[in-house]
Amino acid sequence: MGQFVRPGSGSGYIALIFTVFKVKDPVIQMNSVAVTRLDLVSGTTTPRPGSNMTLDADVSVKNPNYESFRYQNTTTAIYYRGVLIGEARGPPGRARARRTMRVNVTVDVMTDRVISQPGLGSDINSGLLTMSSYTVVDGRVKILMIRKYVTVRMNCSMTVNR
């Protein structure tokens, strides 16, 4: 015969924890990317050799959980034609419960790596440079006594037009 459980004996709380308070993965989104510094050769659209270009990326971390999401250093990498041309590390932080936190990340792009790509001339002539980014955020969500370690990854393609 089945076991009878009185209401309020604690089993309902466990069911509530595993359904309502289930740990969900945070969502990251790239909102915008802007070129903030670029040294050009006088009178041309060619970057100065040996100089770096600086990009500012606006990233959002949305936490759908009922507890805060604490994350370690973030890593963002920028690729052009499959070659790593820039990398940035963001500071650790905390996304409050059921909130979205915005993080600004500054990426230094090595223009020498961009210039060395054989298809750069045709991309400049077309007026469009297609790049991709890869961002990783490691962190944890703790609900009551349960800790869940989460790694959130984002791949993003972007087209820079002049």
Buried (B, 14 or more C-beta within 10 A) or exposed (E): EEEEEEEEEEEEEEEEBEEEBEBBBBEBBBEEBEEEEBEEEEEEEEBBEEBBBBBBBBBBBBBBBBBBBBBBEBBBBBBBBEEEBBBBEBEEBBBEBEEBBEBEBBBBBBBEBBEEBEEBEEBEEEEEBBBBBBBBBBBBBBBEEEEBEBEBEBEBEBEBEE
